[in-house]
Amino acid sequence: MIIFEPQCTGLVHAKVNAAYIFLCANALPDEELFFFGETTHIEIIRNELSARLLNITYVAIDIPNGGQSYINRLRLELKNVYHILKCPNITVSNILLLSVTSATLLAVKFFDLFFQRKVVIVVHGILDKVNRKPTTFLERLFWFRYYLVHCNRKHIKYIFLGQFIENNILALFPQLEPFSSALDLPYDLTRPVAEDSRKSSNIKFGSAGVAAISKGSHLFFALAKDIAAMPEASNAKFIYIGQFVDVEMNRHVNAFVELPSKDEPLDSVSYQAHFLEVDFLVFFYPKDSYRLTFSGVFMDAVKFETPIIAIRNDFLNYYFAKYGEMGWLCSDYDEILELVHKLASGKFQIDLKRYAESFKNMKADYDGCMHSSKLRKLLQ
């Protein structure tokens, strides 16, 4: 079986991709796995999987960088996909793509005319763009929505990250149903045995993930500043655990928020250590966000059993309704500000056991064997 990562480099999605590779090894234990990806991405994944005895061969290939033009990207994607689908020296039962771009999907569907191999494609972050109308000729030419919806064939399948996202996709594009499957994001939700750092008299509010204006990350800094100006909240501390990729975020930095990883991502040990210090995780995702994409930080909140404070959206509503309350869903910034002030000043009694029970409900349902079984059926 060939597993191919067409775009991620370095640390980007390395943990998730390692989890997918391990999932494939469990789903198809008798098959040798070949992983094609960028050199540094391969090394990180190799280290992630080093403790597991997997029958896997790593193959380094050139990956388009984010700054390349659509045309140059397409040229390299065509070359890579041709090499993967032709695979002259490997007997292949399945090909799994761990992510996809417009150019990747165009290449897959073009070369499928010649090779007709079974290809399964994990579709995630790029789904954010299916409802975003292109504004230039090249954007129209490479609009992912067009390649997703058209020219589908029975041996090309799509995996969407969970039933909630698949339901939303099929509501938009019901013609995708014969080619669609839902599989929850493979994620190790086992809480670390490491000593819990939540022992200080201070209350630490955290936010995490790649910081961007579009994700409402700047409002976390406004929250810290507003709380600092309020009475009886001197023991409230704030930390943002994540890298800045949006330069506009720099205008919102202030002295009230600790920034351990502003310029580069943290290694997994440091990330875990900071996360374990957080008492409450605060999201300011817009109300219409995460209808078609998944939040890895939400999964970290479940893993570390950290109560969530967030603006209500359909994504969080779905998981709170399914597994129980995991914190508070608020209407807007002002409601979050009021809640955080009450928590910081000790004026709000909370039942942490109730939230812990909800986290355990989700973990119990998030079974690795079940994931393997679903993937096996999809690949057979």
N, C-alpha and C positions, 0 to 999 in steps of 0.2 A: 504494500500500500504506500502511496506517495502522499505526504502532507506538505503543503506549500504555503508559505507566508509571502505574499507578493509585495508588501509595502512596509512592514514594520522593521525598524532598525533598533539596535541597542536594547534599552530597557522597555521600550514601548510594547505593551501587551505581552511582555515576556512571561509573566506568571500565568496569565490566562492561556497562552499558547502552550506552555509546559503542561498545564492541566489538561488541555485538549489532547496532547500527545499521549499522556498517561491514560486518558480515557479511551483512546483508540487502541492502546496496548491491551487494556482490559477487555474491550469489546471484541477484539480479534487477536486472541493470544497466540495463535499459530502463525500469524503473518509477520514477516519482516517489515519494519517501517523505514521509509526513507524520508528524511526531513530536508526540504530545500528552503534556504533562507539566507539572509544577510549575515556576514561573518561574525560581527559582535553580538548579534541577536542569537546566533547559534551557540556561542560560548556561554552566554547567560543561561540559556535554556539547558545546555549540557550540564552546567553546574546545578541548576534547579533539580534536575533529574538524576544526578550522580549517585544518589543513595538507592535508586531503584534499578533493578537488573532488567533493562529493556533491550530487546533485539532491534536496535535502531542504527541507521547509518546517516550521518549528517553530510549534506552537500551544500557548500557555500556558492552563492550566485550573486551577480550584481543586481541591486535593487534600485529603482528610480528614487531620486531624492525629491523632497517636497518642493524644491525651488525650480524643478524642471518644467518646461512648457508642456502643454498637452501633447503636442506632436512628438517631442523627444521622449516623453514618457511612454506614449503609445508604441514607439519604435522598440524600446527595451521590453515593454510588457509583451508585445507580440513575440519577440525572441524567446522570452522566458516561458510563456505559455506553450509555444510550439515545442520547446525542449521538454516540458513537463508532459504534454499530451502524447508526444511521439515516443518518449522514453524507450529508445531502441534496445538498451541493455538490461531492462528490468521487466519482469513479468508482473503486470499490475492488475489488481482486482478493482481497486477504488482509488480515486484521487480526491483529497479533501483540501479545500482552500480555506485557510483560517481567517481570511478577510478578503475584501474585494474592492476594486476601484472601477470606475466606468471603463477605463482602458482594459483592465483585466477581464471584465465581463464581455466586452466587445471581442477581445482576442479568443476567449473560451468559445463563444458562440460561432465565431468565424472558423476556427480550426476544428470545431465539432463536425463541420460539414465533411471533413476528411477522416477524422480518427474515431468519432462516435464512442468515446469512452464515458464510463459512469463518473460524473463529477458532482460532488456535494460541496456547496459553498456556504460558509458561515457569513451572514450579512448582519453588520451591526452599526457602527458609527456613521457610515455613509447614508443610512436611511434618513438622517436628519435633513438631507438635501432633496428628498423626493418631492416635497411640496414647495421647494424654493425655486421660483421661476428663473431661468437663465436670462441674463441681460445682454450677453454678447454672442456673436456668431459661434465662437469656439465653445462657449459654455453650453449653447444649444446643441452643438455637435456632440458634446461629451456629457450630456445630461443623463445621470444615472437612471432616472425614472424610465427613460425610453428603453434602455438596455435591459432593465429588470422586467419590464412588462411584456416586451415583444420577443418573438423568435425563441420561445421556450420549447424544449423538447423533453420527452419522458425520461431520458437518462441524465438530465441536468436538474438537480434538486437544490432547494434553499433551506438553510436552517436559520430560524429567527430565535432570538434569545428569550424564550419564555412564551407561555400561552397568551399573556396580556399583549405582548408586542405582535405576535402572529394574528391575534384577533383584530388589532388595529390596522395591520397591513391588509388583511383580507377584506376589511370594511372599505378600504380605499380601492383595492385591486382584487376583486373576487375571482378574476380569471387566473390568479396565481395558486388557487387552492390545490390543484393536482400536483403542483411542484413544491409545495410548502410543508415544512414540519416545524414544530416547536421543541426546543431543547434548552432547558435552563442553563445559564452560564455556569460552566464547570468551575467550582470555587471551593476551596477547602475552608469550611466554616468552623473547624475545630478551634476553640479558643486556646491560645497559648497557655502553657503551664507556668510561664514566667510570673514572678511576683507582681501583683497588681500595684500600680503606682498611685492609685486614687486614695491617698491617706492624709493628704495635707488639709489644713483647716480652710485653705482657699478652695473655691469652686472654679474649675477650669472648663471654659467653653471652647470647643474646637470646631474648625472646619477643615476640609481636606479635599484633595484632588487638584487637577490642573486649574489654576486661577484665571478666570476670564470674566469680562464685563457681561458677556452674553449668559453666563451661568449665575449672575447675581453675586459673584464673589466679593465685589466692592462693598456690598451692603454689610458684610461681616465686619469690615473695618469701621464703617459708620456706626454699627451697633456697639463695638468696643468703646468708641469715643463717646457715644451718648450715655452708656452705662457709667463711664468714668466720671461724668458730670452729675450723676444722680446720687442722692444721699443713701447711706446704709448699704453701699455696694462695693466697698473698698476691697473685699476679699475675692472679687470676680477677676479672673485672669483669662486671657484669650490667646489662642495659638492657631496659626494657619499652617497646616501640614501639606504643602504642595508647591509645585513650581509655577512661576509666572510665565505664561506664553503670550499673554496679551500685554503689550507695552503700556496700554492705557491704565492698567492696574497700578502702575508705579505712582500715579497721581493720588491714589487713595491710601497709600501706606502711611501709617502713623505709629507713634511710640507705644500705643496701647495693645498692639498685637505682636506676639513673638513670631518670628519667621525663620524657622530652622532650615528651610529648603527653597528659598526664593529663586535662586539662580540655577540650580541643578537638582535632579531628583535624588531622594534619599535612598540608601540601600535598605533592604527589607528589615534588617535588625533595628536600625535607627527609626524607621517608620513605625515599627511595632512599639518601640519604647515610647515614642511620643504619643501614639494613639492610646496606650494604656494609661497615660496621665489624664486623659480627657474624661470629664464627668458627663458632659452633654455635647452631642454633635449637632451643629446648626447648619441647615441648608437654606439658601435663598434661591433655589431653582425657580425660574418663572413658572406660572401656573400651567402653561401649555407645553412644558418640556418633558422629555423622557416618555413620550407616547410611543415612539418608534425605536428608541435606543435604551440601553440599560445603564444603570449607575453602579460602577464598581465600588464607589465610596459607601453607598447604601449597604452593599454586601459586607464591607469592612465593619460597619456599625453593627450588623447582625453577628459577624464573627466575634467581635470584641464585646458584644452585648452592651453597647453604649446607647442610652436613650437618645432619640432623635427629636430635634425641634426644627420644624420646616414649614414653608408655605405649602398649603394643601394643593396637590395636583393628582391627576388620574393614576399615575404610576404608584405613588405612595398610598393613595386610597385603596388600590387593588390589594397591595400586600398587607396593609393594616386590616382590611376587611377579611382577608383569607386566614391570617395567622394571629390576629389580635393586635391591640395597641402596642406600639414600640416607642412611644413618646407622645409628642403633641403635634398636631397639624393645625396651623394657624391660617387666618385669612389674609394677613398682610404684614408688612414690616412693623407697624405700630403694635400689633398684637404680640409679635415675637419680642419686641422691646419690653413690653409690659410683663410678659412671662419671665424673661431672663432677669429682669429687675427683682421680681418676686422670689425667684430661685436664689439669686445672689444675696438677697437681704434676709433669707430664711423665713419669709412670710408665706411660703407655699409648701404644704405637706404633700409628699409624693410617695407612691407605693412602688418601689423599684422591683419588688417581687412580681408584680403584675407584668411589667415590661420584660423581665427575665423569662417569664413563662412564654410570652409571645415569641421571643427569640428562639427558645428551645423548640417551640412548635414548628418554626420554619426550618430549623436545623434537622429535625426529625424527618421532615418531608423532603429534605435536600440530600437524598441518598445517592452515593456514588455508584452503587450497583444498579440502581434504577436508570441512572444516566447511561451507563454502559449498555444496558439492555436496549434502551431506546435507540442509541447510536448503532448498535449491531443490526437491529431491524432495518434501519435506514440504509445501511451500507450493503446489506445482503441482497 
